[in-house]
Amino acid sequence: LYRIRDPRLAPVFLESVRGLGIRRCYNADEALPLIAALVEMEPPPVDVLINALRDGNQCVRDMAILALGYIGDGRAAEPLIEILLDPNVDDMTKELVENSLKILGEGAVDPLIRILRDKKRGIEIRKVVAHILIHLWLGLGGEHYLAEYYGGDWEVFQIPPVPDFRIVDALLEALREKEIQDVFLEHGPSLE
């Protein structure tokens, strides 16, 4: 079934993960072909995957988070950011979301800039958002969870830089805040 790229199979693939009995799917050999199949479906099953972000099964949520990042559809940005902002979400899930936002591309820019500029948000979340925006601006990409499945040995999934000067404006504005400056220092050589 993995080779059939029909988006009507997306719910079937997500359901089949439940039967695998895997707690987390981001590194499970059994789940990688399912994630790759979801990414390669035409048209991509974005709505199904966005709904799966609220699924009760962590493995299903992991698959949806990863697939949405690789698909790169901007409709996924807001639902992914909601997960990032949720204080009840575990660190590994937040790491997967952060990675997916780094490879989502242009569609993630507006909601991320809104969060970065919102001083009512905690400084830690704003630092994470600044980090993601730097990755988007420079095209640094994110961790390539499917590299092994595709037979590659590269660890980074590259995307083209997002040359949106609103990113630079928002980052320069944030740079004025001492608490956020360490994010820029971390990326110093890349920003030159």
Secondary structure as UniProt FT lines:
FT   TURN            2..3
FT   HELIX           7..9
FT   HELIX           10..20
FT   TURN            26..27
FT   TURN            29..31
FT   HELIX           32..40
FT   HELIX           46..52
FT   TURN            53..54
FT   HELIX           58..71
FT   HELIX           74..76
FT   HELIX           77..85
FT   TURN            87..88
FT   HELIX           91..104
FT   HELIX           106..108
FT   HELIX           109..117
FT   TURN            119..120
FT   HELIX           123..138
FT   STRAND          142..143
FT   TURN            145..151
FT   STRAND          156..157
FT   HELIX           165..175
FT   HELIX           178..180
FT   HELIX           181..186
FT   HELIX           188..191
//
